[in-house]
Amino acid sequence: MMEERLKYQKNYNQYMNQKIKEADKIFESINKDLSKKYKGKMVAIDTDSGNYFLGDSALDAYNKAIKKYPRKQFVFKRIGFNVPYFAGAI
């Protein structure tokens, strides 16, 4: 049982890593243009379609995204930045 769970977890991690890489490519193609007008906004990216949804927060972007794709997983990025969130001291 434990071996099956570990196998599932490894496959899921590989799947999600691939989705994140695909989202990074989509983000790279849209970030420069969008950052002029939407810097600091959040974007929810659907890697299967290449569509993305902008919002003031991750929740706002997510709510817009699930209206079109209610059963999808999304990758979130912040327009104009390399990471969506930062925690810690500068």
C-alpha positions in Angstrom: 0.0 0.0 0.0 2.7 2.5 0.9 4.7 1.6 -2.2 1.6 2.4 -4.4 1.1 5.7 -2.6 4.8 6.7 -3.1 4.5 5.7 -6.8 1.3 7.8 -7.1 3.0 10.8 -5.4 6.0 10.6 -7.6 3.8 10.5 -10.7 1.7 13.4 -9.4 4.8 15.4 -8.7 6.1 14.8 -12.2 2.8 15.8 -13.7 2.6 19.0 -11.7 6.2 19.9 -12.5 5.4 19.6 -16.2 2.3 21.8 -15.7 4.4 24.4 -14.0 7.0 24.4 -16.8 4.2 24.8 -19.4 2.7 27.7 -17.3 6.2 29.3 -17.2 6.4 29.3 -21.0 2.9 30.8 -21.3 3.8 33.4 -18.6 7.0 34.3 -20.3 5.1 35.0 -23.5 2.5 37.3 -21.9 4.3 38.9 -18.9 6.2 41.6 -20.8 3.1 42.9 -22.6 0.8 42.6 -19.6 3.2 44.1 -17.1 2.9 47.6 -18.8 -0.8 47.8 -17.8 -1.4 45.1 -15.2 1.8 45.0 -13.1 1.1 43.4 -9.7 -2.1 41.7 -10.8 -2.4 37.9 -10.5 -2.9 35.6 -13.4 -4.4 32.1 -13.4 -3.0 30.0 -16.3 -4.7 27.0 -17.8 -1.8 25.1 -19.3 -4.1 22.8 -21.5 -5.7 25.7 -23.4 -3.1 28.4 -22.9 -5.8 30.7 -21.7 -5.2 33.0 -18.7 -7.4 35.0 -16.4 -6.4 38.2 -14.6 -7.5 39.3 -11.2 -6.5 41.6 -8.3 -5.8 38.6 -6.2 -5.3 34.9 -6.8 -8.8 34.2 -5.6 -10.2 36.9 -8.0 -8.3 35.3 -11.0 -9.4 31.8 -9.9 -13.0 32.8 -9.7 -12.8 34.1 -13.3 -11.0 31.0 -14.5 -13.5 28.5 -13.0 -16.4 30.2 -14.7 -14.9 28.9 -18.0 -13.1 25.8 -16.7 -14.8 24.6 -13.6 -12.8 21.4 -13.2 -9.3 22.5 -14.1 -6.2 23.2 -12.2 -4.4 26.5 -12.6 -1.0 27.8 -12.1 -0.8 31.3 -10.5 1.8 34.0 -11.3 2.1 37.7 -10.5 2.3 40.0 -13.5 5.7 41.8 -13.6 7.3 39.6 -11.0 9.2 36.3 -10.9 7.2 34.9 -8.0 3.6 35.3 -7.0 4.2 35.8 -3.3 7.1 36.7 -1.0 7.4 35.8 2.7 10.3 36.9 4.9 12.5 39.9 5.4 14.2 41.9 2.7 
